[in-house]
Amino acid sequence: MEKDDLEIGIIGMGDMGRMYAHKLAAAGWKHVNVCDRPEEYERLREDLQGTGLNVLRDGHQVARRSDFTMYSVESGHIDKVVAQYGASHKLGSIVGGQTSVKAPERAAFEAYLPPDVHIVSCHSLHGPQIDSNGQPLVLIQHRAAEDILHVVERILACLESRYVYMSYEEHDVVTANTQAVTHAAFLTMGTAWSESKEYPWETGRHPGGIEMVKIYLCLRIYGAKSHVYAGLALLNPAARIQVTQYAASSSDLFKLMLTSQYDALVERVFAARRSVFGWADDEVGGADGTGRPMLMTDEMLDEFYVIAQRVTRGEQAGKEAAEAVKTLHAPPNSHLSLLAIADCWHVLGVDPYRHLELAATPVFRMWIGVTQYMFQSPQRLLDACRAAIKDTRFRTDDLEFVIAARGWAQAVQFGDFDAYKRRFEQPHAFFKPRLAEAHKVGAEMLKELSHTR
Protein backbone atom coordinates (compact mmCIF):
# COMPACT_ATOMS: atom_id res chain seq x y z
CA MET A 1 0.00 0.00 0.00
CA GLU A 2 1.42 3.34 -1.11
CA LYS A 3 0.03 5.19 1.90
CA ASP A 4 1.72 2.75 4.24
CA ASP A 5 5.14 2.79 2.58
CA LEU A 6 5.69 6.19 0.95
CA GLU A 7 7.18 8.90 3.17
CA ILE A 8 6.15 12.52 2.62
CA GLY A 9 8.09 15.51 3.89
CA ILE A 10 7.14 19.14 4.44
CA ILE A 11 9.83 21.71 5.18
CA GLY A 12 8.18 24.81 6.60
CA MET A 13 5.17 24.67 8.90
CA GLY A 14 3.49 27.98 8.33
CA ASP A 15 -0.25 28.15 7.68
CA MET A 16 -0.12 26.44 4.28
CA GLY A 17 2.40 23.83 5.39
CA ARG A 18 0.15 22.90 8.28
CA MET A 19 -2.90 22.74 6.05
CA TYR A 20 -1.13 20.30 3.71
CA ALA A 21 0.24 18.22 6.59
CA HIS A 22 -3.11 17.81 8.33
CA LYS A 23 -4.89 16.97 5.05
CA LEU A 24 -2.32 14.29 4.25
CA ALA A 25 -2.50 12.72 7.71
CA ALA A 26 -6.30 12.77 7.66
CA ALA A 27 -6.27 11.02 4.27
CA GLY A 28 -4.34 8.08 5.73
CA TRP A 29 -0.74 8.75 4.73
CA LYS A 30 1.15 7.03 7.53
CA HIS A 31 4.51 8.77 7.27
CA VAL A 32 4.24 12.56 7.07
CA ASN A 33 7.53 14.11 8.20
CA VAL A 34 7.48 17.82 9.04
CA CYS A 35 9.86 20.44 10.33
CA ASP A 36 10.21 24.17 10.76
CA ARG A 37 13.26 26.17 11.79
CA PRO A 38 15.45 24.12 14.20
CA GLU A 39 14.79 26.56 17.05
CA GLU A 40 11.06 25.85 16.67
CA TYR A 41 11.48 22.07 17.08
CA GLU A 42 10.35 21.66 20.69
CA ARG A 43 7.42 24.03 20.34
CA LEU A 44 6.30 22.38 17.09
CA ARG A 45 6.58 18.88 18.55
CA GLU A 46 4.43 19.88 21.50
CA ASP A 47 1.95 21.70 19.29
CA LEU A 48 1.48 18.73 16.93
CA GLN A 49 1.45 15.99 19.55
CA GLY A 50 -1.27 13.44 18.85
CA THR A 51 -1.83 14.53 15.23
CA GLY A 52 0.02 11.60 13.68
CA LEU A 53 2.61 13.90 12.12
CA ASN A 54 6.27 13.01 12.56
CA VAL A 55 8.01 16.17 13.76
CA LEU A 56 11.73 16.24 12.95
CA ARG A 57 14.41 18.68 14.01
CA ASP A 58 15.39 20.15 10.63
CA GLY A 59 15.21 19.86 6.86
CA HIS A 60 18.16 17.51 6.67
CA GLN A 61 16.24 14.85 8.62
CA VAL A 62 13.10 15.40 6.54
CA ALA A 63 14.96 15.31 3.20
CA ARG A 64 17.03 12.17 3.98
CA ARG A 65 14.01 9.92 4.56
CA SER A 66 11.18 11.39 2.46
CA ASP A 67 10.19 10.07 -0.96
CA PHE A 68 8.37 13.30 -1.74
CA THR A 69 9.43 16.54 -0.06
CA MET A 70 7.66 19.85 -0.34
CA TYR A 71 9.24 23.18 0.55
CA SER A 72 6.49 25.33 2.05
CA VAL A 73 8.45 28.49 2.75
CA GLU A 74 8.20 32.11 1.67
CA SER A 75 9.45 32.88 -1.82
CA GLY A 76 11.98 35.31 -0.40
CA HIS A 77 13.59 32.54 1.67
CA ILE A 78 13.48 29.66 -0.79
CA ASP A 79 17.06 30.12 -2.07
CA LYS A 80 18.55 30.09 1.42
CA VAL A 81 16.52 27.09 2.61
CA VAL A 82 17.14 24.92 -0.47
CA ALA A 83 20.83 25.81 -0.36
CA GLN A 84 20.89 24.55 3.22
CA TYR A 85 19.01 21.28 2.78
CA GLY A 86 19.08 20.47 -0.96
CA ALA A 87 22.07 18.12 -0.91
CA SER A 88 20.41 15.91 1.74
CA HIS A 89 17.51 14.71 -0.41
CA LYS A 90 17.04 10.98 -0.72
CA LEU A 91 18.36 9.40 -3.92
CA GLY A 92 15.63 9.27 -6.56
CA SER A 93 13.13 11.18 -4.45
CA ILE A 94 10.71 13.85 -5.66
CA VAL A 95 11.02 17.48 -4.60
CA GLY A 96 8.56 20.31 -5.06
CA GLY A 97 7.83 23.76 -3.75
CA GLN A 98 4.61 25.36 -2.57
CA THR A 99 5.89 28.91 -3.08
CA SER A 100 3.69 31.56 -4.64
CA VAL A 101 6.37 32.80 -7.06
CA LYS A 102 8.21 30.21 -9.09
CA ALA A 103 11.16 32.09 -10.63
CA PRO A 104 13.22 32.04 -7.38
CA GLU A 105 12.11 28.49 -6.63
CA ARG A 106 13.19 27.20 -10.02
CA ALA A 107 16.57 28.92 -9.71
CA ALA A 108 17.12 27.42 -6.23
CA PHE A 109 16.11 23.90 -7.27
CA GLU A 110 18.32 23.92 -10.36
CA ALA A 111 21.25 25.31 -8.37
CA TYR A 112 21.15 23.13 -5.25
CA LEU A 113 19.23 19.88 -5.84
CA PRO A 114 21.19 16.77 -6.84
CA PRO A 115 20.68 15.73 -10.49
CA ASP A 116 19.18 12.37 -9.41
CA VAL A 117 16.23 14.13 -7.72
CA HIS A 118 12.95 14.61 -9.62
CA ILE A 119 11.28 18.04 -9.56
CA VAL A 120 7.48 18.39 -9.53
CA SER A 121 6.29 21.65 -7.99
CA CYS A 122 2.87 22.80 -6.93
CA HIS A 123 0.95 25.84 -5.74
CA SER A 124 -2.51 25.96 -4.19
CA LEU A 125 -4.09 29.19 -5.40
CA HIS A 126 -5.96 29.96 -2.21
CA GLY A 127 -5.25 30.79 1.39
CA PRO A 128 -5.14 28.33 4.30
CA GLN A 129 -8.59 29.39 5.53
CA ILE A 130 -10.26 28.54 2.20
CA ASP A 131 -11.60 25.02 1.65
CA SER A 132 -9.24 23.40 -0.88
CA ASN A 133 -12.07 21.36 -2.42
CA GLY A 134 -12.47 22.40 -6.06
CA GLN A 135 -9.84 25.15 -5.88
CA PRO A 136 -7.08 25.30 -8.52
CA LEU A 137 -3.87 23.49 -7.65
CA VAL A 138 -1.03 24.15 -10.08
CA LEU A 139 1.30 21.24 -10.86
CA ILE A 140 4.62 21.89 -12.61
CA GLN A 141 6.31 18.84 -14.15
CA HIS A 142 9.75 20.39 -14.44
CA ARG A 143 12.22 17.50 -14.21
CA ALA A 144 10.23 14.30 -13.99
CA ALA A 145 8.66 11.56 -16.10
CA GLU A 146 4.92 10.98 -16.32
CA ASP A 147 4.92 8.22 -13.71
CA ILE A 148 6.61 10.57 -11.22
CA LEU A 149 3.97 13.24 -11.88
CA HIS A 150 1.26 10.64 -11.22
CA VAL A 151 2.78 9.87 -7.81
CA VAL A 152 2.47 13.54 -6.86
CA GLU A 153 -1.09 13.62 -8.18
CA ARG A 154 -2.02 10.68 -5.95
CA ILE A 155 -0.37 12.25 -2.91
CA LEU A 156 -2.14 15.58 -3.33
CA ALA A 157 -5.50 14.06 -4.26
CA CYS A 158 -6.54 14.40 -0.61
CA LEU A 159 -6.89 18.17 -1.15
CA GLU A 160 -9.71 17.48 -3.63
CA SER A 161 -8.45 20.40 -5.69
CA ARG A 162 -8.60 20.91 -9.46
CA TYR A 163 -5.23 20.22 -11.08
CA VAL A 164 -3.92 22.85 -13.50
CA TYR A 165 -0.75 21.96 -15.42
CA MET A 166 1.71 24.75 -16.21
CA SER A 167 5.37 25.57 -16.63
CA TYR A 168 7.20 27.76 -14.14
CA GLU A 169 6.99 30.71 -16.55
CA GLU A 170 3.28 30.29 -17.26
CA HIS A 171 2.59 30.11 -13.54
CA ASP A 172 4.21 33.45 -12.81
CA VAL A 173 2.41 35.27 -15.64
CA VAL A 174 -0.98 33.92 -14.56
CA THR A 175 -0.46 34.54 -10.85
CA ALA A 176 0.76 38.06 -11.57
CA ASN A 177 -2.72 38.82 -12.87
CA THR A 178 -4.92 36.61 -10.73
CA GLN A 179 -3.10 37.51 -7.51
CA ALA A 180 -0.42 40.22 -7.58
CA VAL A 181 -2.19 42.95 -9.54
CA THR A 182 -5.54 42.02 -7.98
CA HIS A 183 -4.04 42.41 -4.52
CA ALA A 184 -2.43 45.68 -5.61
CA ALA A 185 -5.84 47.07 -6.56
CA PHE A 186 -7.35 46.30 -3.16
CA LEU A 187 -4.23 47.39 -1.28
CA THR A 188 -4.48 50.68 -3.17
CA MET A 189 -8.12 51.11 -2.19
CA GLY A 190 -7.28 50.52 1.46
CA THR A 191 -4.41 52.98 1.40
CA ALA A 192 -6.60 55.64 -0.21
CA TRP A 193 -9.41 55.16 2.31
CA SER A 194 -7.05 55.18 5.26
CA GLU A 195 -5.37 58.36 4.02
CA SER A 196 -8.84 59.94 3.86
CA LYS A 197 -9.34 58.81 7.48
CA GLU A 198 -12.73 57.30 6.71
CA TYR A 199 -14.37 53.92 6.78
CA PRO A 200 -15.96 53.89 3.31
CA TRP A 201 -19.08 51.99 4.36
CA GLU A 202 -19.91 54.73 6.86
CA THR A 203 -19.73 57.77 4.56
CA GLY A 204 -22.97 57.15 2.68
CA ARG A 205 -21.22 57.63 -0.67
CA HIS A 206 -20.76 53.92 -1.38
CA PRO A 207 -24.10 52.06 -1.22
CA GLY A 208 -24.77 48.94 -3.25
CA GLY A 209 -23.29 45.56 -4.04
CA ILE A 210 -20.31 46.66 -6.19
CA GLU A 211 -19.00 48.81 -3.37
CA MET A 212 -19.59 46.08 -0.80
CA VAL A 213 -17.44 43.71 -2.85
CA LYS A 214 -14.64 46.24 -3.18
CA ILE A 215 -14.73 47.31 0.47
CA TYR A 216 -14.89 43.91 2.10
CA LEU A 217 -12.42 42.17 -0.18
CA CYS A 218 -10.05 45.06 0.50
CA LEU A 219 -10.41 44.53 4.23
CA ARG A 220 -10.12 40.77 3.83
CA ILE A 221 -6.73 41.27 2.19
CA TYR A 222 -5.60 43.67 4.90
CA GLY A 223 -6.59 41.03 7.44
CA ALA A 224 -3.72 38.79 6.27
CA LYS A 225 0.03 39.26 6.68
CA SER A 226 2.03 41.56 4.42
CA HIS A 227 4.57 38.90 3.45
CA VAL A 228 1.79 36.86 1.80
CA TYR A 229 1.44 39.60 -0.82
CA ALA A 230 4.99 40.97 -0.84
CA GLY A 231 6.56 37.83 -2.27
CA LEU A 232 3.89 37.55 -4.96
CA ALA A 233 4.57 41.08 -6.14
CA LEU A 234 8.25 41.74 -5.52
CA LEU A 235 9.77 38.45 -6.69
CA ASN A 236 7.66 37.93 -9.81
CA PRO A 237 8.94 39.80 -12.89
CA ALA A 238 5.53 39.58 -14.56
CA ALA A 239 3.90 41.14 -11.49
CA ARG A 240 6.21 44.14 -11.69
CA ILE A 241 5.02 44.83 -15.24
CA GLN A 242 1.34 44.45 -14.42
CA VAL A 243 1.31 46.43 -11.16
CA THR A 244 3.24 49.25 -12.86
CA GLN A 245 0.72 49.34 -15.71
CA TYR A 246 -2.22 49.35 -13.30
CA ALA A 247 -0.82 52.48 -11.65
CA ALA A 248 -0.18 54.05 -15.08
CA SER A 249 -3.75 53.26 -16.20
CA SER A 250 -5.16 54.79 -13.01
CA SER A 251 -3.07 57.92 -13.53
CA ASP A 252 -3.87 58.28 -17.26
CA LEU A 253 -7.61 57.93 -16.71
CA PHE A 254 -7.56 60.34 -13.77
CA LYS A 255 -5.79 62.96 -15.88
CA LEU A 256 -8.59 62.74 -18.44
CA MET A 257 -11.12 63.13 -15.62
CA LEU A 258 -9.27 66.03 -14.08
CA THR A 259 -9.02 67.92 -17.38
CA SER A 260 -12.67 67.22 -18.30
CA GLN A 261 -11.78 65.32 -21.47
CA TYR A 262 -15.04 63.40 -21.59
CA ASP A 263 -14.82 62.19 -25.20
CA ALA A 264 -11.25 60.97 -24.76
CA LEU A 265 -12.20 59.21 -21.52
CA VAL A 266 -15.16 57.47 -23.16
CA GLU A 267 -13.03 56.38 -26.11
CA ARG A 268 -10.35 54.90 -23.90
CA VAL A 269 -12.82 53.11 -21.63
CA PHE A 270 -14.78 51.65 -24.55
CA ALA A 271 -11.55 50.59 -26.29
CA ALA A 272 -10.82 48.50 -23.18
CA ARG A 273 -14.37 47.17 -23.26
CA ARG A 274 -14.01 46.00 -26.86
CA SER A 275 -10.57 44.51 -26.28
CA VAL A 276 -11.15 42.70 -22.99
CA PHE A 277 -14.82 41.73 -23.18
CA GLY A 278 -15.45 41.65 -26.92
CA TRP A 279 -18.67 43.64 -26.80
CA ALA A 280 -19.66 46.24 -29.40
CA ASP A 281 -20.02 49.79 -28.09
CA ASP A 282 -23.83 49.75 -28.27
CA GLU A 283 -24.23 46.15 -27.10
CA VAL A 284 -25.36 45.15 -23.63
CA GLY A 285 -22.91 42.41 -22.71
CA GLY A 286 -23.91 38.88 -21.92
CA ALA A 287 -23.08 35.24 -22.41
CA ASP A 288 -24.95 35.08 -25.72
CA GLY A 289 -22.58 37.47 -27.47
CA THR A 290 -19.30 36.21 -26.10
CA GLY A 291 -19.86 32.63 -25.01
CA ARG A 292 -18.58 33.62 -21.57
CA PRO A 293 -20.88 33.45 -18.56
CA MET A 294 -21.73 36.55 -16.56
CA LEU A 295 -19.99 36.12 -13.24
CA MET A 296 -22.03 38.73 -11.39
CA THR A 297 -25.72 39.55 -11.56
CA ASP A 298 -27.93 42.21 -10.00
CA GLU A 299 -29.32 39.53 -7.69
CA MET A 300 -25.88 38.47 -6.49
CA LEU A 301 -24.77 42.04 -5.85
CA ASP A 302 -27.99 42.73 -3.96
CA GLU A 303 -27.34 39.64 -1.86
CA PHE A 304 -23.80 40.85 -1.09
CA TYR A 305 -25.28 44.12 0.19
CA VAL A 306 -27.73 42.21 2.40
CA ILE A 307 -24.94 39.96 3.70
CA ALA A 308 -22.87 42.98 4.68
CA GLN A 309 -25.75 44.55 6.58
CA ARG A 310 -26.68 41.31 8.33
CA VAL A 311 -23.15 40.41 9.45
CA THR A 312 -22.18 43.90 10.60
CA ARG A 313 -25.49 45.12 12.05
CA GLY A 314 -27.52 42.01 12.88
CA GLU A 315 -30.34 39.89 11.52
CA GLN A 316 -32.93 42.65 11.68
CA ALA A 317 -30.71 44.97 9.66
CA GLY A 318 -30.30 42.18 7.13
CA LYS A 319 -34.06 41.84 6.78
CA GLU A 320 -34.44 45.60 6.38
CA ALA A 321 -31.68 45.62 3.77
CA ALA A 322 -33.41 42.83 1.87
CA GLU A 323 -36.46 45.07 1.55
CA ALA A 324 -34.53 48.26 0.91
CA VAL A 325 -32.37 46.73 -1.81
CA LYS A 326 -35.42 46.40 -4.03
CA THR A 327 -35.51 50.17 -4.45
CA LEU A 328 -31.84 50.97 -3.82
CA HIS A 329 -30.17 52.81 -6.67
CA ALA A 330 -26.50 53.45 -6.07
CA PRO A 331 -25.49 56.86 -7.48
CA PRO A 332 -22.98 56.76 -10.35
CA ASN A 333 -19.36 57.27 -9.47
CA SER A 334 -16.15 57.06 -11.47
CA HIS A 335 -15.30 53.49 -10.38
CA LEU A 336 -11.70 54.36 -11.21
CA SER A 337 -10.36 51.10 -9.77
CA LEU A 338 -12.54 49.07 -12.18
CA LEU A 339 -11.92 51.26 -15.22
CA ALA A 340 -8.20 51.06 -14.56
CA ILE A 341 -8.00 47.26 -14.34
CA ALA A 342 -9.79 46.85 -17.68
CA ASP A 343 -7.50 49.48 -19.21
CA CYS A 344 -4.48 47.65 -17.75
CA TRP A 345 -5.60 44.33 -19.28
CA HIS A 346 -6.20 46.10 -22.61
CA VAL A 347 -2.80 47.81 -22.73
CA LEU A 348 -0.92 44.62 -21.81
CA GLY A 349 -3.00 42.33 -24.00
CA VAL A 350 -3.99 40.20 -21.02
CA ASP A 351 -7.00 37.90 -21.37
CA PRO A 352 -8.40 37.69 -17.83
CA TYR A 353 -10.88 35.00 -18.88
CA ARG A 354 -8.02 32.72 -19.86
CA HIS A 355 -6.44 33.25 -16.47
CA LEU A 356 -9.83 32.72 -14.84
CA GLU A 357 -10.11 29.38 -16.61
CA LEU A 358 -6.59 28.30 -15.70
CA ALA A 359 -6.09 29.32 -12.14
CA ALA A 360 -8.55 31.78 -10.67
CA THR A 361 -8.48 32.50 -6.96
CA PRO A 362 -11.79 33.23 -5.20
CA VAL A 363 -10.80 36.90 -4.87
CA PHE A 364 -9.89 37.16 -8.56
CA ARG A 365 -13.19 35.59 -9.53
CA MET A 366 -15.01 38.33 -7.62
CA TRP A 367 -12.68 41.01 -9.00
CA ILE A 368 -13.22 40.06 -12.64
CA GLY A 369 -16.90 39.54 -11.82
CA VAL A 370 -17.54 43.10 -10.63
CA THR A 371 -15.39 44.50 -13.45
CA GLN A 372 -17.33 42.50 -16.02
CA TYR A 373 -20.59 43.67 -14.43
CA MET A 374 -19.43 47.29 -14.59
CA PHE A 375 -18.51 47.01 -18.26
CA GLN A 376 -21.56 44.93 -19.24
CA SER A 377 -23.82 47.96 -19.68
CA PRO A 378 -22.77 50.78 -22.05
CA GLN A 379 -25.04 53.10 -20.11
CA ARG A 380 -23.40 52.18 -16.81
CA LEU A 381 -20.00 53.02 -18.29
CA LEU A 382 -21.20 56.32 -19.71
CA ASP A 383 -22.70 57.22 -16.32
CA ALA A 384 -19.34 56.47 -14.69
CA CYS A 385 -17.51 58.67 -17.20
CA ARG A 386 -19.97 61.52 -16.66
CA ALA A 387 -19.67 61.19 -12.89
CA ALA A 388 -15.89 61.20 -13.21
CA ILE A 389 -15.97 64.47 -15.12
CA LYS A 390 -18.84 66.33 -13.45
CA ASP A 391 -19.36 64.95 -9.94
CA THR A 392 -16.59 66.31 -7.75
CA ARG A 393 -17.76 64.34 -4.70
CA PHE A 394 -15.49 61.48 -5.80
CA ARG A 395 -12.57 63.61 -6.96
CA THR A 396 -10.69 63.49 -3.66
CA ASP A 397 -11.21 59.71 -3.41
CA ASP A 398 -9.82 59.28 -6.92
CA LEU A 399 -6.85 61.53 -6.16
CA GLU A 400 -5.94 59.48 -3.11
CA PHE A 401 -6.37 56.31 -5.16
CA VAL A 402 -3.96 57.45 -7.88
CA ILE A 403 -1.34 58.53 -5.33
CA ALA A 404 -1.68 55.18 -3.54
CA ALA A 405 -1.47 53.21 -6.80
CA ARG A 406 1.80 54.93 -7.72
CA GLY A 407 3.17 54.31 -4.23
CA TRP A 408 2.43 50.59 -4.40
CA ALA A 409 3.88 50.38 -7.91
CA GLN A 410 7.09 52.04 -6.73
CA ALA A 411 7.40 49.62 -3.82
CA VAL A 412 7.11 46.75 -6.30
CA GLN A 413 9.51 48.33 -8.81
CA PHE A 414 12.16 48.88 -6.13
CA GLY A 415 11.76 45.31 -4.83
CA ASP A 416 11.88 46.66 -1.29
CA PHE A 417 10.29 44.27 1.21
CA ASP A 418 10.64 46.76 4.09
CA ALA A 419 8.95 49.53 2.12
CA TYR A 420 6.19 47.13 1.09
CA LYS A 421 5.65 46.10 4.69
CA ARG A 422 5.53 49.71 5.91
CA ARG A 423 3.00 50.64 3.22
CA PHE A 424 0.88 47.69 4.33
CA GLU A 425 1.01 48.35 8.06
CA GLN A 426 -0.48 51.86 8.11
CA PRO A 427 -3.82 50.91 6.47
CA HIS A 428 -3.79 47.63 8.40
CA ALA A 429 -3.62 49.55 11.68
CA PHE A 430 -6.40 51.90 10.54
CA PHE A 431 -8.77 49.06 9.61
CA LYS A 432 -7.74 46.65 12.38
CA PRO A 433 -10.77 47.36 14.65
CA ARG A 434 -13.08 46.28 11.82
CA LEU A 435 -11.13 43.38 10.30
CA ALA A 436 -12.97 40.62 12.16
CA GLU A 437 -16.37 41.64 10.81
CA ALA A 438 -14.88 42.23 7.36
CA HIS A 439 -13.49 38.70 7.34
CA LYS A 440 -16.94 37.32 8.14
CA VAL A 441 -18.58 39.38 5.41
CA GLY A 442 -15.93 38.41 2.85
CA ALA A 443 -16.28 34.73 3.73
CA GLU A 444 -20.06 34.91 3.30
CA MET A 445 -19.64 36.65 -0.05
CA LEU A 446 -17.22 34.00 -1.28
CA LYS A 447 -19.58 31.28 -0.10
CA GLU A 448 -22.46 32.90 -1.99
CA LEU A 449 -20.29 33.17 -5.10
CA SER A 450 -19.28 29.48 -4.90
CA HIS A 451 -22.95 28.49 -4.88
CA THR A 452 -23.45 30.16 -8.26
CA ARG A 453 -20.69 28.41 -10.20
Sequence and secondary structure as in RCSB ss.txt:
>XXXX:A:sequence
MEKDDLEIGIIGMGDMGRMYAHKLAAAGWKHVNVCDRPEEYERLREDLQGTGLNVLRDGHQVARRSDFTMYSVES
GHIDKVVAQYGASHKLGSIVGGQTSVKAPERAAFEAYLPPDVHIVSCHSLHGPQIDSNGQPLVLIQHRAAEDILH
VVERILACLESRYVYMSYEEHDVVTANTQAVTHAAFLTMGTAWSESKEYPWETGRHPGGIEMVKIYLCLRIYGAK
SHVYAGLALLNPAARIQVTQYAASSSDLFKLMLTSQYDALVERVFAARRSVFGWADDEVGGADGTGRPMLMTDEM
LDEFYVIAQRVTRGEQAGKEAAEAVKTLHAPPNSHLSLLAIADCWHVLGVDPYRHLELAATPVFRMWIGVTQYMF
QSPQRLLDACRAAIKDTRFRTDDLEFVIAARGWAQAVQFGDFDAYKRRFEQPHAFFKPRLAEAHKVGAEMLKELS
HTR
>XXXX:A:secstr
 HHHH EEEEE  SHHHHHHHHHHHHTT SEEEEE  GGGHHHHHHHTTTSS EE SSHHHHHHH SEEEE S G
GGHHHHHHHHGGGS TT EEEE  S HHHHHHHHHHHS TTSEEEEEEESS TTS  TT EEEEEEEE  HHHHH
HHHHHHGGG  EEEE  HHHHHHHHIIIIIIHHHHHHHHHHHHHHTT  GGGSSS  SHHHHHHHHHHHHHHTS 
HHHHHHHHHS HHHHHHHHHHHHHHHHHHHHHHTT HHHHHHHHHHHHHHHH   TT    HHHHS   S  HHH
HHHHHHHHHHHHH HHHHHHHHHHTTT        HHHHHHHHHHHHHT  HHHHHHHH  HHHHHHHHHHHHHH
H HHHHHHHHHHHHH GGGHHHHHHHHHHHHHHHHHHHHT HHHHHHHHHHHHHHHGGGHHHHHHHHHHHHHHHH
TT 
